Amino acid sequence: MSPMIYFLSGVTLASAVAAMTLRNPVHCALALVVTFTGLAGIYLGLGAQFLGLAQVVVYVGAVAILLLFVLLVTRSGEAGDGDRERDRVAERSWWGWLIALLVGAVLAVGAWSAGQLPQRAAPPELPGVRDIGEALMTDFAMPLQVVGLLLTAAMIGGAIIALREDRMRVAAEREGRR
Amino acid sequence: MTPPIVPHLLLAVALFTVGMAGALSRRNAILILVGIELMLNAANLSFVTFWRFGPKPDPQTGLMFALFSIAVAAAEAAVGLALVISLFRHRRTTSIDAAGTMKG
């Protein structure tokens, strides 16, 4: 157990708390980038190189940028919105934290008792990218197809939901005339 | 001396707790999605932890589980943010208090 892991854990946890408590939503999204990067570091420390890099590419590169993009498009980072939100948060956030802490306490008991499970010091050999690719094409070929289908459906669904309605109506009429 | 699986799992629990608290208490729909992303990341961390320290010498299954979980989380973020944009187009705000029309 190296001190590096503890340092990374502290940074990750602190930025996660910041992402959920800061007033300005843009600051929240930027703190989330730190959380994702810290988690990628922890994955690397655990020996999951490919997963750590996938975390950087997918979360830091795509999800965080998408969140920032939507925040800026909807202008919910403006001060007026934040002020209104602050009044609401004061009256209701107490319950959310209480419920979450109760759930967290139950999970922490489980995590603590996991220390009594039989454990191995190190996996026999850490899989490289080649092993992961071979596993994806053989044992996990079916799940890979399903994930591809899911991503296609999510892409089409996201485009349709976010499409302007008048434009959808025009397209439907053109379809009907044909 | 606690075994190394415990601090990793406790970090995952803490991340899950923070994400859940945020998802339950924030009023901005985008920040609720941020909380859900944090919870999914905590679940991923516990997958990787059990893959690394778990007793069963299976070389890749835990890793694959986390990988597919990342793909599902990406799809969830895309659809969720499209819903937020759709809400913003109708109500000119991203606060979920504006979306209570169907509240009983």
Interface residues (C-beta under 8 A of the other chain):
Chain A: M1 I5 Y6 S9 T12 L13 A16 V17 A19 M20 T21 P25 C28 A29 L32 T35 F36 L39 I42 Y43 L46 G47 A48 F50 L51 A54 Q55 V58 Y59 A62 V63 L66 L67 V70 L71 V73 T74 S76 D81 R84 E85 R88 V89 R92 S93 W94 W95 G96 W97 I99 A100 L101 V103 G104 L107 A108 G110 A111 W112 A114 G115 L117 P118 Q119 R120 P123 P124 E125 P127 D131 I132 A135 L136 D139 F140 P143 V147 L150 L151 A153 A154 M155 G157 G158 A159 I161 A162 R164
Chain B: T2 P3 P4 I5 V6 P7 H8 L9 L10 L11 A12 V13 A14 L15 F16 T17 V18 G19 M20 A21 G22 A23 L24 S25 R26 R27 N28 I30 L31 L33 V34 G35 E37 L38 N41 N44 L45 V48 T49 W51 R52 F53 G54 P55 P57 P59 Q60 L63 M64 A66 L67 F68 I70 A71 V72 A73 A74 A75 E76 A77 A78 V79 L81 A82 L83 V84 I85 S86 F88 R89 T93 T94 S95 D97
